[in-house]
């Protein structure tokens, strides 16, 4: 039920490595469902650099404003500008159209990221 | 000792329809189904259906029922209906407050005059017991009985411009129900034994109390029904409303709609401070000149001396971004001046050249993209003029907002029912 070609954080971000030293980052389908309607996404400038675990933006839903954290160290190559007009893409397609930033990775992905099975187990624990 | 959470008769329906469930008062309630935003917009443009069975309902009756309410309730029952301040007559209801002797709000309420010596008092979730005890303490020797009907009743609110057409399909003889049913009046009764029960019924004869009121600022009804009939009523309305875009709505939409309609949430926007300087002067029995009250009531002596009480003011932001109200502070020119009581986003409004437009505004500029505006209430030490810019801050962000006297324009609550038929 969670894509197997991406890695997950315990804070419900995902990172999809594109194999060329770059990766796409967003929040998971579980995260968007817990937040409810996403109404605003605040993203960083292109060129900004972040360490693994750094806050890089906020997601505002009808319920609350949540920080989002970088799963891996890197430099922002692009942000999903469509989210400005269509924040609902995060709800509709979290792993696809709802992507948030593209990063140039500073190194290998951190070892403590979760695979799909481990993330599904975490979600199942949290929702009980 | 922890009491188990209560469920309304519609709990299983909410679960089966994908509701996100939260604890509210003593109840497990839907906060939204698929989308709180869509639910909010549906009420402004079509109609929404709310399970409000968590609200508490008291029956107050007896020779001295009027006397007790005239002392404990802030509205003057002899002078509260319409611009002419007519007396509260049978079938009319009125919004007001129950205050303590310090002038602080115990709860807000709608009081219905059912008939001579018989009133119905609607208060907030979990407040049936406390308000009933308060009234009995104040009754002191008066000939009056207070009964908490909450667990015997279901309550459903239908709100939005399509409500009138939808209920016309649900009610037996809707023309008779709608006739002379102005804002803040009611017909029928939920108790089959009541002499009023024939006034408003479902097609199968199930009696209803139909109140032309609500908590969204949009036209519609609050429907009171015997608890066992709640699901049947809900299903009948949902079926009748399908062709009109009727949407089941949760508490999140209810909260954002009421803030857009400048209505307070009890225990958040009114509470443990003198209830005098706020956007709801109509809840108190002011004389036409506004310099005194038309009656003495519990709390009025304290309010007479409450000139230095805090001011609750309405604000509207410049975009849809909000702050977490709990713990947020208000700043004027960098100086902290108060706290935030409510901060939500009314998704149906936007600003354009200094004016607030709703998706329902007839003359809104073509092509205006309405994305929502944050809005709510702040509590500060002194009055601020409308248009004053203040900053509200939570731990994460600071936003600029403007003091306003109104939020969502072109609301429908007060329009004549025939407008919607």
Interface residues (C-beta under 8 A of the other chain):
Chain A: X36 X37 X39 X40 X58 X60 X62 X63 X64 X65 X67 X91
Chain B: X20 X31 X32 X35 X36 X37 X38 X252 X256 X319 X320 X321 X322 X323 X324 X345 X347 X371 X372 X394 X396 X397
